[in-house]
Amino acid sequence: MLQSERRRFHRVLLVQPIRAFAGATPVQVVDASIAGLRVLHQNQLPQAGATCRVMFQSEFGPISVDCEIVHTVEDPIKDFDQSPTLQTGLRVLAADRQSQERLREMIAVLSTHRINHNEH
């Protein structure tokens, strides 16, 4: 079964990546859903199964979510000074009420923008 077929929540590809931190490691959020994030980074994150807190600023305010690292692969696109870029999938485990609401709102607004943009 393909991973996209297993998804239970709408995932939004971000046109402009969002700068964030996974623990102390700088990352860029490139897609998001209420259940998970995909981030690009250069420094190694902990191994699959470990947890980390991801924090970033959105247009709705700061968002902080506790995540489980699901997998990390090398991104085929080498973008940052030709060094390998890593891509990590994160499962959202927990968030405070405000962060959860802000993440939901961000995804809803981005989904609406994408649908409206695709209709034209």
Biopython code that builds the backbone (N, CA, C, O; Angstrom):
import numpy as np
from Bio.PDB.StructureBuilder import StructureBuilder

atoms = [
    (1, "MET", "N", (0.847, -1.174, 0.000)),
    (1, "MET", "CA", (0.000, 0.000, 0.000)),
    (1, "MET", "C", (0.890, 1.235, 0.000)),
    (1, "MET", "O", (1.846, 1.307, 0.773)),
    (2, "LEU", "N", (0.599, 2.178, -0.830)),
    (2, "LEU", "CA", (1.379, 3.405, -0.894)),
    (2, "LEU", "C", (1.139, 4.253, 0.337)),
    (2, "LEU", "O", (0.064, 4.217, 0.935)),
    (3, "GLN", "N", (2.169, 5.027, 0.712)),
    (3, "GLN", "CA", (2.048, 5.874, 1.899)),
    (3, "GLN", "C", (0.899, 6.874, 1.749)),
    (3, "GLN", "O", (0.174, 7.133, 2.709)),
    (4, "SER", "N", (0.734, 7.432, 0.552)),
    (4, "SER", "CA", (-0.337, 8.413, 0.354)),
    (4, "SER", "C", (-1.713, 7.790, 0.557)),
    (4, "SER", "O", (-2.658, 8.487, 0.928)),
    (5, "GLU", "N", (-1.837, 6.478, 0.317)),
    (5, "GLU", "CA", (-3.114, 5.809, 0.514)),
    (5, "GLU", "C", (-3.423, 5.600, 1.994)),
    (5, "GLU", "O", (-4.585, 5.444, 2.370)),
    (6, "ARG", "N", (-2.381, 5.597, 2.839)),
    (6, "ARG", "CA", (-2.579, 5.376, 4.263)),
    (6, "ARG", "C", (-2.935, 6.659, 5.006)),
    (6, "ARG", "O", (-3.408, 6.598, 6.141)),
    (7, "ARG", "N", (-2.723, 7.792, 4.404)),
    (7, "ARG", "CA", (-2.947, 9.055, 5.095)),
    (7, "ARG", "C", (-4.406, 9.229, 5.464)),
    (7, "ARG", "O", (-5.309, 8.989, 4.662)),
    (8, "ARG", "N", (-4.613, 9.658, 6.715)),
    (8, "ARG", "CA", (-5.973, 9.913, 7.181)),
    (8, "ARG", "C", (-6.256, 11.396, 7.251)),
    (8, "ARG", "O", (-7.410, 11.797, 7.405)),
    (9, "PHE", "N", (-5.223, 12.226, 7.141)),
    (9, "PHE", "CA", (-5.376, 13.666, 7.257)),
    (9, "PHE", "C", (-4.806, 14.349, 6.024)),
    (9, "PHE", "O", (-3.822, 13.895, 5.441)),
    (10, "HIS", "N", (-5.441, 15.444, 5.642)),
    (10, "HIS", "CA", (-5.001, 16.209, 4.481)),
    (10, "HIS", "C", (-3.621, 16.804, 4.744)),
    (10, "HIS", "O", (-3.396, 17.411, 5.791)),
    (11, "ARG", "N", (-2.713, 16.634, 3.816)),
    (11, "ARG", "CA", (-1.357, 17.151, 3.929)),
    (11, "ARG", "C", (-1.202, 18.300, 2.935)),
    (11, "ARG", "O", (-1.651, 18.208, 1.792)),
    (12, "VAL", "N", (-0.562, 19.384, 3.383)),
    (12, "VAL", "CA", (-0.386, 20.563, 2.548)),
    (12, "VAL", "C", (1.098, 20.752, 2.250)),
    (12, "VAL", "O", (1.918, 20.828, 3.165)),
    (13, "LEU", "N", (1.437, 20.827, 0.966)),
    (13, "LEU", "CA", (2.794, 21.143, 0.544)),
    (13, "LEU", "C", (2.965, 22.654, 0.650)),
    (13, "LEU", "O", (2.181, 23.408, 0.073)),
    (14, "LEU", "N", (3.974, 23.098, 1.376)),
    (14, "LEU", "CA", (4.179, 24.532, 1.567)),
    (14, "LEU", "C", (4.935, 25.114, 0.384)),
    (14, "LEU", "O", (5.988, 24.602, 0.004)),
    (15, "VAL", "N", (4.406, 26.175, -0.195)),
    (15, "VAL", "CA", (5.065, 26.837, -1.318)),
    (15, "VAL", "C", (6.372, 27.459, -0.833)),
    (15, "VAL", "O", (7.394, 27.385, -1.515)),
    (16, "GLN", "N", (6.331, 28.062, 0.330)),
    (16, "GLN", "CA", (7.507, 28.662, 0.968)),
    (16, "GLN", "C", (7.796, 27.885, 2.248)),
    (16, "GLN", "O", (7.002, 27.934, 3.188)),
    (17, "PRO", "N", (8.923, 27.167, 2.302)),
    (17, "PRO", "CA", (9.236, 26.421, 3.534)),
    (17, "PRO", "C", (9.283, 27.347, 4.749)),
    (17, "PRO", "O", (9.603, 28.530, 4.632)),
    (18, "ILE", "N", (8.961, 26.793, 5.905)),
    (18, "ILE", "CA", (8.966, 27.552, 7.158)),
    (18, "ILE", "C", (10.194, 27.148, 7.963)),
    (18, "ILE", "O", (10.422, 25.965, 8.216)),
    (19, "ARG", "N", (10.980, 28.140, 8.362)),
    (19, "ARG", "CA", (12.136, 27.867, 9.209)),
    (19, "ARG", "C", (11.660, 27.427, 10.585)),
    (19, "ARG", "O", (10.742, 28.012, 11.160)),
    (20, "ALA", "N", (12.303, 26.387, 11.098)),
    (20, "ALA", "CA", (11.879, 25.814, 12.376)),
    (20, "ALA", "C", (13.090, 25.197, 13.062)),
    (20, "ALA", "O", (14.198, 25.185, 12.526)),
    (21, "PHE", "N", (12.845, 24.691, 14.256)),
    (21, "PHE", "CA", (13.850, 23.929, 14.988)),
    (21, "PHE", "C", (13.232, 22.622, 15.426)),
    (21, "PHE", "O", (12.112, 22.589, 15.936)),
    (22, "ALA", "N", (13.974, 21.540, 15.223)),
    (22, "ALA", "CA", (13.616, 20.232, 15.774)),
    (22, "ALA", "C", (14.627, 20.018, 16.888)),
    (22, "ALA", "O", (15.771, 19.638, 16.639)),
    (23, "GLY", "N", (14.197, 20.266, 18.120)),
    (23, "GLY", "CA", (15.154, 20.336, 19.219)),
    (23, "GLY", "C", (16.042, 21.542, 18.959)),
    (23, "GLY", "O", (15.538, 22.654, 18.803)),
    (24, "ALA", "N", (17.358, 21.342, 18.908)),
    (24, "ALA", "CA", (18.293, 22.437, 18.633)),
    (24, "ALA", "C", (18.712, 22.482, 17.164)),
    (24, "ALA", "O", (19.490, 23.352, 16.773)),
    (25, "THR", "N", (18.209, 21.564, 16.353)),
    (25, "THR", "CA", (18.613, 21.461, 14.949)),
    (25, "THR", "C", (17.735, 22.330, 14.061)),
    (25, "THR", "O", (16.513, 22.185, 14.076)),
    (26, "PRO", "N", (18.338, 23.239, 13.279)),
    (26, "PRO", "CA", (17.533, 24.028, 12.338)),
    (26, "PRO", "C", (16.994, 23.124, 11.224)),
    (26, "PRO", "O", (17.715, 22.294, 10.669)),
    (27, "VAL", "N", (15.715, 23.306, 10.916)),
    (27, "VAL", "CA", (15.048, 22.537, 9.861)),
    (27, "VAL", "C", (14.150, 23.490, 9.073)),
    (27, "VAL", "O", (13.921, 24.630, 9.478)),
    (28, "GLN", "N", (13.655, 23.004, 7.954)),
    (28, "GLN", "CA", (12.651, 23.726, 7.173)),
    (28, "GLN", "C", (11.447, 22.813, 7.004)),
    (28, "GLN", "O", (11.569, 21.704, 6.484)),
    (29, "VAL", "N", (10.284, 23.281, 7.444)),
    (29, "VAL", "CA", (9.044, 22.518, 7.270)),
    (29, "VAL", "C", (8.611, 22.698, 5.821)),
    (29, "VAL", "O", (8.405, 23.826, 5.373)),
    (30, "VAL", "N", (8.468, 21.583, 5.074)),
    (30, "VAL", "CA", (8.092, 21.668, 3.665)),
    (30, "VAL", "C", (6.690, 21.142, 3.385)),
    (30, "VAL", "O", (6.108, 21.468, 2.350)),
    (31, "ASP", "N", (6.139, 20.336, 4.284)),
    (31, "ASP", "CA", (4.717, 20.014, 4.200)),
    (31, "ASP", "C", (4.213, 19.668, 5.590)),
    (31, "ASP", "O", (4.983, 19.313, 6.483)),
    (32, "ALA", "N", (2.900, 19.782, 5.751)),
    (32, "ALA", "CA", (2.330, 19.635, 7.089)),
    (32, "ALA", "C", (0.907, 19.104, 7.018)),
    (32, "ALA", "O", (0.177, 19.329, 6.052)),
    (33, "SER", "N", (0.543, 18.392, 8.076)),
    (33, "SER", "CA", (-0.841, 18.004, 8.317)),
    (33, "SER", "C", (-1.019, 18.083, 9.824)),
    (33, "SER", "O", (-0.057, 18.336, 10.549)),
    (34, "ILE", "N", (-2.233, 17.871, 10.303)),
    (34, "ILE", "CA", (-2.423, 17.919, 11.751)),
    (34, "ILE", "C", (-1.768, 16.722, 12.426)),
    (34, "ILE", "O", (-1.586, 16.718, 13.643)),
    (35, "ALA", "N", (-1.416, 15.709, 11.646)),
    (35, "ALA", "CA", (-0.827, 14.495, 12.213)),
    (35, "ALA", "C", (0.673, 14.362, 11.955)),
    (35, "ALA", "O", (1.316, 13.488, 12.536)),
    (36, "GLY", "N", (1.250, 15.219, 11.085)),
    (36, "GLY", "CA", (2.661, 15.055, 10.789)),
    (36, "GLY", "C", (3.260, 16.204, 10.006)),
    (36, "GLY", "O", (2.556, 17.050, 9.455)),
    (37, "LEU", "N", (4.593, 16.208, 9.975)),
    (37, "LEU", "CA", (5.357, 17.220, 9.253)),
    (37, "LEU", "C", (6.445, 16.520, 8.456)),
    (37, "LEU", "O", (6.891, 15.432, 8.822)),
    (38, "ARG", "N", (6.870, 17.146, 7.367)),
    (38, "ARG", "CA", (8.070, 16.703, 6.659)),
    (38, "ARG", "C", (9.031, 17.875, 6.688)),
    (38, "ARG", "O", (8.664, 18.996, 6.337)),
    (39, "VAL", "N", (10.264, 17.614, 7.107)),
    (39, "VAL", "CA", (11.250, 18.678, 7.240)),
    (39, "VAL", "C", (12.515, 18.339, 6.461)),
    (39, "VAL", "O", (12.862, 17.171, 6.290)),
    (40, "LEU", "N", (13.197, 19.380, 5.993)),
    (40, "LEU", "CA", (14.510, 19.258, 5.379)),
    (40, "LEU", "C", (15.524, 19.799, 6.365)),
    (40, "LEU", "O", (15.245, 20.754, 7.090)),
    (41, "HIS", "N", (16.697, 19.193, 6.394)),
    (41, "HIS", "CA", (17.733, 19.647, 7.327)),
    (41, "HIS", "C", (19.079, 19.122, 6.869)),
    (41, "HIS", "O", (19.154, 18.225, 6.030)),
    (42, "GLN", "N", (20.156, 19.692, 7.432)),
    (42, "GLN", "CA", (21.501, 19.256, 7.084)),
    (42, "GLN", "C", (22.150, 18.451, 8.192)),
    (42, "GLN", "O", (22.923, 17.534, 7.913)),
    (43, "ASN", "N", (21.860, 18.769, 9.426)),
    (43, "ASN", "CA", (22.433, 18.039, 10.555)),
    (43, "ASN", "C", (21.507, 16.897, 10.936)),
    (43, "ASN", "O", (20.283, 17.025, 10.899)),
    (44, "GLN", "N", (22.112, 15.792, 11.298)),
    (44, "GLN", "CA", (21.351, 14.583, 11.622)),
    (44, "GLN", "C", (20.430, 14.810, 12.818)),
    (44, "GLN", "O", (20.831, 15.413, 13.813)),
    (45, "LEU", "N", (19.204, 14.328, 12.717)),
    (45, "LEU", "CA", (18.274, 14.280, 13.842)),
    (45, "LEU", "C", (18.427, 12.921, 14.516)),
    (45, "LEU", "O", (19.081, 12.038, 13.961)),
    (46, "PRO", "N", (17.840, 12.728, 15.698)),
    (46, "PRO", "CA", (17.897, 11.403, 16.331)),
    (46, "PRO", "C", (17.298, 10.320, 15.420)),
    (46, "PRO", "O", (16.622, 10.624, 14.438)),
    (47, "GLN", "N", (17.552, 9.094, 15.755)),
    (47, "GLN", "CA", (17.095, 7.944, 14.968)),
    (47, "GLN", "C", (15.567, 7.799, 15.006)),
    (47, "GLN", "O", (14.900, 8.353, 15.880)),
    (48, "ALA", "N", (15.033, 7.050, 14.049)),
    (48, "ALA", "CA", (13.599, 6.762, 14.001)),
    (48, "ALA", "C", (13.151, 6.187, 15.339)),
    (48, "ALA", "O", (13.838, 5.358, 15.937)),
    (49, "GLY", "N", (11.992, 6.639, 15.796)),
    (49, "GLY", "CA", (11.441, 6.211, 17.073)),
    (49, "GLY", "C", (11.702, 7.201, 18.196)),
    (49, "GLY", "O", (10.994, 7.205, 19.203)),
    (50, "ALA", "N", (12.718, 8.041, 18.025)),
    (50, "ALA", "CA", (13.021, 9.062, 19.033)),
    (50, "ALA", "C", (12.002, 10.200, 18.921)),
    (50, "ALA", "O", (11.298, 10.316, 17.918)),
    (51, "THR", "N", (11.931, 11.019, 19.938)),
    (51, "THR", "CA", (11.019, 12.163, 19.915)),
    (51, "THR", "C", (11.808, 13.462, 19.959)),
    (51, "THR", "O", (12.942, 13.511, 20.436)),
    (52, "CYS", "N", (11.181, 14.506, 19.452)),
    (52, "CYS", "CA", (11.770, 15.841, 19.502)),
    (52, "CYS", "C", (10.636, 16.865, 19.484)),
    (52, "CYS", "O", (9.521, 16.565, 19.058)),
    (53, "ARG", "N", (10.928, 18.050, 19.943)),
    (53, "ARG", "CA", (9.957, 19.146, 19.892)),
    (53, "ARG", "C", (10.291, 20.013, 18.681)),
    (53, "ARG", "O", (11.427, 20.458, 18.515)),
    (54, "VAL", "N", (9.287, 20.246, 17.841)),
    (54, "VAL", "CA", (9.453, 21.105, 16.666)),
    (54, "VAL", "C", (8.755, 22.421, 16.966)),
    (54, "VAL", "O", (7.590, 22.449, 17.362)),
    (55, "MET", "N", (9.494, 23.521, 16.769)),
    (55, "MET", "CA", (8.962, 24.855, 17.053)),
    (55, "MET", "C", (9.160, 25.752, 15.840)),
    (55, "MET", "O", (10.231, 25.781, 15.235)),
    (56, "PHE", "N", (8.103, 26.483, 15.496)),
    (56, "PHE", "CA", (8.216, 27.446, 14.405)),
    (56, "PHE", "C", (7.190, 28.548, 14.574)),
    (56, "PHE", "O", (6.213, 28.408, 15.311)),
    (57, "GLN", "N", (7.431, 29.644, 13.877)),
    (57, "GLN", "CA", (6.544, 30.800, 13.903)),
    (57, "GLN", "C", (5.675, 30.745, 12.654)),
    (57, "GLN", "O", (6.193, 30.634, 11.543)),
    (58, "SER", "N", (4.367, 30.822, 12.825)),
    (58, "SER", "CA", (3.449, 30.867, 11.690)),
    (58, "SER", "C", (2.772, 32.228, 11.672)),
    (58, "SER", "O", (2.943, 33.024, 12.596)),
    (59, "GLU", "N", (2.016, 32.493, 10.638)),
    (59, "GLU", "CA", (1.282, 33.756, 10.586)),
    (59, "GLU", "C", (0.179, 33.793, 11.642)),
    (59, "GLU", "O", (-0.413, 34.846, 11.877)),
    (60, "PHE", "N", (-0.101, 32.661, 12.276)),
    (60, "PHE", "CA", (-1.129, 32.579, 13.318)),
    (60, "PHE", "C", (-0.533, 32.606, 14.717)),
    (60, "PHE", "O", (-1.263, 32.595, 15.708)),
    (61, "GLY", "N", (0.795, 32.641, 14.796)),
    (61, "GLY", "CA", (1.480, 32.653, 16.076)),
    (61, "GLY", "C", (2.425, 31.479, 16.188)),
    (61, "GLY", "O", (2.519, 30.669, 15.265)),
    (62, "PRO", "N", (3.129, 31.371, 17.306)),
    (62, "PRO", "CA", (4.092, 30.285, 17.465)),
    (62, "PRO", "C", (3.406, 28.927, 17.586)),
    (62, "PRO", "O", (2.337, 28.796, 18.183)),
    (63, "ILE", "N", (4.054, 27.923, 16.999)),
    (63, "ILE", "CA", (3.550, 26.552, 17.053)),
    (63, "ILE", "C", (4.665, 25.676, 17.610)),
    (63, "ILE", "O", (5.810, 25.747, 17.162)),
    (64, "SER", "N", (4.318, 24.856, 18.585)),
    (64, "SER", "CA", (5.266, 23.929, 19.201)),
    (64, "SER", "C", (4.576, 22.575, 19.314)),
    (64, "SER", "O", (3.538, 22.450, 19.964)),
    (65, "VAL", "N", (5.165, 21.558, 18.673)),
    (65, "VAL", "CA", (4.571, 20.219, 18.687)),
    (65, "VAL", "C", (5.634, 19.184, 19.045)),
    (65, "VAL", "O", (6.784, 19.287, 18.618)),
    (66, "ASP", "N", (5.240, 18.195, 19.825)),
    (66, "ASP", "CA", (6.117, 17.077, 20.140)),
    (66, "ASP", "C", (5.893, 16.021, 19.072)),
    (66, "ASP", "O", (4.759, 15.636, 18.787)),
    (67, "CYS", "N", (6.997, 15.556, 18.483)),
    (67, "CYS", "CA", (6.911, 14.642, 17.349)),
    (67, "CYS", "C", (7.765, 13.400, 17.552)),
    (67, "CYS", "O", (8.756, 13.411, 18.281)),
    (68, "GLU", "N", (7.350, 12.333, 16.887)),
    (68, "GLU", "CA", (8.160, 11.119, 16.794)),
    (68, "GLU", "C", (8.816, 11.110, 15.419)),
    (68, "GLU", "O", (8.166, 11.386, 14.411)),
    (69, "ILE", "N", (10.094, 10.793, 15.384)),
    (69, "ILE", "CA", (10.799, 10.683, 14.111)),
    (69, "ILE", "C", (10.415, 9.350, 13.483)),
    (69, "ILE", "O", (10.623, 8.289, 14.071)),
    (70, "VAL", "N", (9.850, 9.422, 12.275)),
    (70, "VAL", "CA", (9.377, 8.217, 11.604)),
    (70, "VAL", "C", (10.465, 7.658, 10.685)),
    (70, "VAL", "O", (10.763, 6.464, 10.720)),
    (71, "HIS", "N", (11.050, 8.523, 9.870)),
    (71, "HIS", "CA", (12.100, 8.080, 8.950)),
    (71, "HIS", "C", (12.910, 9.283, 8.482)),
    (71, "HIS", "O", (12.424, 10.414, 8.475)),
    (72, "THR", "N", (14.153, 9.015, 8.092)),
    (72, "THR", "CA", (15.018, 10.044, 7.510)),
    (72, "THR", "C", (15.671, 9.449, 6.273)),
    (72, "THR", "O", (16.190, 8.333, 6.305)),
    (73, "VAL", "N", (15.641, 10.202, 5.189)),
    (73, "VAL", "CA", (16.296, 9.791, 3.948)),
    (73, "VAL", "C", (17.079, 10.972, 3.400)),
    (73, "VAL", "O", (16.811, 12.124, 3.742)),
    (74, "GLU", "N", (18.048, 10.674, 2.546)),
    (74, "GLU", "CA", (18.784, 11.752, 1.896)),
    (74, "GLU", "C", (17.922, 12.301, 0.775)),
    (74, "GLU", "O", (17.400, 11.545, -0.045)),
    (75, "ASP", "N", (17.775, 13.622, 0.741)),
    (75, "ASP", "CA", (16.997, 14.280, -0.297)),
    (75, "ASP", "C", (17.833, 14.299, -1.572)),
    (75, "ASP", "O", (18.999, 14.690, -1.527)),
    (76, "PRO", "N", (17.267, 13.887, -2.712)),
    (76, "PRO", "CA", (18.050, 13.857, -3.950)),
    (76, "PRO", "C", (18.455, 15.247, -4.444)),
    (76, "PRO", "O", (19.403, 15.372, -5.218)),
    (77, "ILE", "N", (17.755, 16.283, -4.010)),
    (77, "ILE", "CA", (18.081, 17.644, -4.450)),
    (77, "ILE", "C", (19.110, 18.219, -3.493)),
    (77, "ILE", "O", (18.830, 18.394, -2.307)),
    (78, "LYS", "N", (20.302, 18.515, -4.002)),
    (78, "LYS", "CA", (21.349, 19.095, -3.169)),
    (78, "LYS", "C", (21.309, 20.590, -3.369)),
    (78, "LYS", "O", (21.576, 21.097, -4.458)),
    (79, "ASP", "N", (20.976, 21.280, -2.315)),
    (79, "ASP", "CA", (20.606, 22.667, -2.426)),
    (79, "ASP", "C", (21.484, 23.563, -1.572)),
    (79, "ASP", "O", (21.795, 24.683, -1.976)),
    (80, "PHE", "N", (21.886, 23.099, -0.410)),
    (80, "PHE", "CA", (22.640, 23.906, 0.535)),
    (80, "PHE", "C", (24.127, 23.648, 0.341)),
    (80, "PHE", "O", (24.663, 22.704, 0.920)),
    (81, "ASP", "N", (24.806, 24.467, -0.460)),
    (81, "ASP", "CA", (26.257, 24.364, -0.677)),
    (81, "ASP", "C", (26.688, 22.966, -1.116)),
    (81, "ASP", "O", (27.782, 22.520, -0.770)),
    (82, "GLN", "N", (25.856, 22.287, -1.859)),
    (82, "GLN", "CA", (26.138, 20.954, -2.379)),
    (82, "GLN", "C", (26.298, 19.888, -1.301)),
    (82, "GLN", "O", (26.658, 18.757, -1.628)),
    (83, "SER", "N", (26.046, 20.200, -0.023)),
    (83, "SER", "CA", (26.104, 19.134, 0.973)),
    (83, "SER", "C", (24.789, 18.372, 0.965)),
    (83, "SER", "O", (23.753, 18.915, 0.582)),
    (84, "PRO", "N", (24.832, 17.122, 1.384)),
    (84, "PRO", "CA", (23.590, 16.346, 1.354)),
    (84, "PRO", "C", (22.527, 16.965, 2.251)),
    (84, "PRO", "O", (22.811, 17.382, 3.374)),
    (85, "THR", "N", (21.333, 17.017, 1.759)),
    (85, "THR", "CA", (20.202, 17.484, 2.539)),
    (85, "THR", "C", (19.402, 16.257, 2.952)),
    (85, "THR", "O", (19.158, 15.355, 2.151)),
    (86, "LEU", "N", (19.004, 16.243, 4.206)),
    (86, "LEU", "CA", (18.217, 15.131, 4.723)),
    (86, "LEU", "C", (16.754, 15.526, 4.796)),
    (86, "LEU", "O", (16.420, 16.691, 5.012)),
    (87, "GLN", "N", (15.888, 14.544, 4.615)),
    (87, "GLN", "CA", (14.445, 14.742, 4.654)),
    (87, "GLN", "C", (13.895, 13.802, 5.724)),
    (87, "GLN", "O", (14.132, 12.595, 5.686)),
    (88, "THR", "N", (13.160, 14.368, 6.676)),
    (88, "THR", "CA", (12.643, 13.554, 7.773)),
    (88, "THR", "C", (11.134, 13.701, 7.881)),
    (88, "THR", "O", (10.594, 14.805, 7.821)),
    (89, "GLY", "N", (10.466, 12.568, 8.041)),
    (89, "GLY", "CA", (9.037, 12.546, 8.313)),
    (89, "GLY", "C", (8.818, 12.455, 9.810)),
    (89, "GLY", "O", (9.423, 11.625, 10.489)),
    (90, "LEU", "N", (7.949, 13.315, 10.320)),
    (90, "LEU", "CA", (7.673, 13.376, 11.759)),
    (90, "LEU", "C", (6.192, 13.151, 12.015)),
    (90, "LEU", "O", (5.350, 13.689, 11.296)),
    (91, "ARG", "N", (5.871, 12.373, 13.018)),
    (91, "ARG", "CA", (4.481, 12.154, 13.429)),
    (91, "ARG", "C", (4.213, 13.036, 14.637)),
    (91, "ARG", "O", (4.944, 12.971, 15.626)),
    (92, "VAL", "N", (3.172, 13.862, 14.570)),
    (92, "VAL", "CA", (2.816, 14.721, 15.699)),
    (92, "VAL", "C", (2.203, 13.849, 16.792)),
    (92, "VAL", "O", (1.214, 13.150, 16.570)),
    (93, "LEU", "N", (2.806, 13.907, 17.964)),
    (93, "LEU", "CA", (2.310, 13.132, 19.107)),
    (93, "LEU", "C", (1.462, 13.973, 20.040)),
    (93, "LEU", "O", (0.445, 13.509, 20.555)),
    (94, "ALA", "N", (1.888, 15.228, 20.261)),
    (94, "ALA", "CA", (1.191, 16.082, 21.222)),
    (94, "ALA", "C", (1.491, 17.542, 20.915)),
    (94, "ALA", "O", (2.525, 17.879, 20.338)),
    (95, "ALA", "N", (0.560, 18.396, 21.315)),
    (95, "ALA", "CA", (0.727, 19.839, 21.188)),
    (95, "ALA", "C", (-0.167, 20.494, 22.223)),
    (95, "ALA", "O", (-1.214, 19.957, 22.585)),
    (96, "ASP", "N", (0.255, 21.666, 22.699)),
    (96, "ASP", "CA", (-0.638, 22.394, 23.589)),
    (96, "ASP", "C", (-1.841, 22.869, 22.772)),
    (96, "ASP", "O", (-1.792, 22.894, 21.542)),
    (97, "ARG", "N", (-2.900, 23.237, 23.451)),
    (97, "ARG", "CA", (-4.151, 23.596, 22.772)),
    (97, "ARG", "C", (-3.949, 24.705, 21.746)),
    (97, "ARG", "O", (-4.459, 24.613, 20.630)),
    (98, "GLN", "N", (-3.208, 25.755, 22.113)),
    (98, "GLN", "CA", (-3.006, 26.871, 21.183)),
    (98, "GLN", "C", (-2.224, 26.441, 19.949)),
    (98, "GLN", "O", (-2.577, 26.815, 18.830)),
    (99, "SER", "N", (-1.164, 25.658, 20.141)),
    (99, "SER", "CA", (-0.376, 25.198, 18.994)),
    (99, "SER", "C", (-1.211, 24.306, 18.094)),
    (99, "SER", "O", (-1.125, 24.400, 16.869)),
    (100, "GLN", "N", (-2.018, 23.442, 18.692)),
    (100, "GLN", "CA", (-2.874, 22.555, 17.906)),
    (100, "GLN", "C", (-3.871, 23.368, 17.075)),
    (100, "GLN", "O", (-4.072, 23.084, 15.895)),
    (101, "GLU", "N", (-4.490, 24.371, 17.687)),
    (101, "GLU", "CA", (-5.446, 25.220, 16.970)),
    (101, "GLU", "C", (-4.753, 25.996, 15.852)),
    (101, "GLU", "O", (-5.291, 26.117, 14.752)),
    (102, "ARG", "N", (-3.571, 26.515, 16.129)),
    (102, "ARG", "CA", (-2.835, 27.282, 15.116)),
    (102, "ARG", "C", (-2.416, 26.391, 13.951)),
    (102, "ARG", "O", (-2.489, 26.808, 12.795)),
    (103, "LEU", "N", (-1.977, 25.167, 14.245)),
    (103, "LEU", "CA", (-1.594, 24.244, 13.181)),
    (103, "LEU", "C", (-2.809, 23.901, 12.324)),
    (103, "LEU", "O", (-2.719, 23.896, 11.097)),
    (104, "ARG", "N", (-3.941, 23.616, 12.960)),
    (104, "ARG", "CA", (-5.177, 23.329, 12.203)),
    (104, "ARG", "C", (-5.569, 24.509, 11.317)),
    (104, "ARG", "O", (-5.928, 24.332, 10.153)),
    (105, "GLU", "N", (-5.497, 25.715, 11.883)),
    (105, "GLU", "CA", (-5.873, 26.906, 11.121)),
    (105, "GLU", "C", (-4.917, 27.130, 9.952)),
    (105, "GLU", "O", (-5.353, 27.449, 8.846)),
    (106, "MET", "N", (-3.614, 26.964, 10.191)),
    (106, "MET", "CA", (-2.626, 27.133, 9.137)),
    (106, "MET", "C", (-2.899, 26.170, 7.985)),
    (106, "MET", "O", (-2.878, 26.569, 6.821)),
    (107, "ILE", "N", (-3.154, 24.908, 8.306)),
    (107, "ILE", "CA", (-3.411, 23.899, 7.275)),
    (107, "ILE", "C", (-4.707, 24.196, 6.539)),
    (107, "ILE", "O", (-4.772, 24.060, 5.317)),
    (108, "ALA", "N", (-5.741, 24.601, 7.271)),
    (108, "ALA", "CA", (-7.029, 24.930, 6.634)),
    (108, "ALA", "C", (-6.874, 26.093, 5.664)),
    (108, "ALA", "O", (-7.390, 26.049, 4.547)),
    (109, "VAL", "N", (-6.165, 27.132, 6.090)),
    (109, "VAL", "CA", (-5.983, 28.311, 5.230)),
    (109, "VAL", "C", (-5.141, 27.946, 4.008)),
    (109, "VAL", "O", (-5.481, 28.334, 2.890)),
    (110, "LEU", "N", (-4.056, 27.211, 4.204)),
    (110, "LEU", "CA", (-3.204, 26.821, 3.077)),
    (110, "LEU", "C", (-3.949, 25.902, 2.121)),
    (110, "LEU", "O", (-3.763, 25.993, 0.908)),
    (111, "SER", "N", (-4.789, 25.020, 2.645)),
    (111, "SER", "CA", (-5.589, 24.129, 1.789)),
    (111, "SER", "C", (-6.561, 24.935, 0.950)),
    (111, "SER", "O", (-6.739, 24.666, -0.238)),
    (112, "THR", "N", (-7.189, 25.926, 1.569)),
    (112, "THR", "CA", (-8.138, 26.785, 0.860)),
    (112, "THR", "C", (-7.430, 27.582, -0.223)),
    (112, "THR", "O", (-7.933, 27.690, -1.341)),
    (113, "HIS", "N", (-6.263, 28.143, 0.097)),
    (113, "HIS", "CA", (-5.496, 28.896, -0.895)),
    (113, "HIS", "C", (-5.128, 28.001, -2.072)),
    (113, "HIS", "O", (-5.217, 28.422, -3.225)),
    (114, "ARG", "N", (-4.714, 26.768, -1.786)),
    (114, "ARG", "CA", (-4.312, 25.850, -2.842)),
    (114, "ARG", "C", (-5.496, 25.490, -3.729)),
    (114, "ARG", "O", (-5.361, 25.458, -4.952)),
    (115, "ILE", "N", (-6.664, 25.217, -3.128)),
    (115, "ILE", "CA", (-7.854, 24.877, -3.905)),
    (115, "ILE", "C", (-8.263, 26.066, -4.763)),
    (115, "ILE", "O", (-8.534, 25.903, -5.953)),
    (116, "ASN", "N", (-8.310, 27.256, -4.180)),
    (116, "ASN", "CA", (-8.683, 28.451, -4.953)),
    (116, "ASN", "C", (-7.694, 28.731, -6.056)),
    (116, "ASN", "O", (-8.088, 29.110, -7.159)),
    (117, "HIS", "N", (-6.412, 28.552, -5.781)),
    (117, "HIS", "CA", (-5.378, 28.807, -6.772)),
    (117, "HIS", "C", (-5.479, 27.800, -7.930)),
    (117, "HIS", "O", (-5.277, 28.166, -9.088)),
    (118, "ASN", "N", (-5.788, 26.542, -7.618)),
    (118, "ASN", "CA", (-5.893, 25.508, -8.646)),
    (118, "ASN", "C", (-7.134, 25.671, -9.508)),
    (118, "ASN", "O", (-7.170, 25.145, -10.621)),
    (119, "GLU", "N", (-8.144, 26.374, -9.039)),
    (119, "GLU", "CA", (-9.372, 26.560, -9.805)),
    (119, "GLU", "C", (-9.191, 27.592, -10.915)),
    (119, "GLU", "O", (-9.990, 27.646, -11.849)),
    (120, "HIS", "N", (-8.151, 28.404, -10.816)),
    (120, "HIS", "CA", (-7.950, 29.467, -11.811)),
    (120, "HIS", "C", (-6.948, 29.089, -12.855)),
    (120, "HIS", "O", (-6.671, 29.878, -13.758)),
]
sb = StructureBuilder()
sb.init_structure("model")
sb.init_model(0)
sb.init_chain("A")
sb.init_seg("    ")
for serial, (resi, resn, name, xyz) in enumerate(atoms, 1):
    if name == "N":
        sb.init_residue(resn, " ", resi, " ")
    sb.init_atom(name, np.array(xyz, "f"), 0.0, 1.0, " ", f" {name:<3s}", serial, name[0])
structure = sb.get_structure()
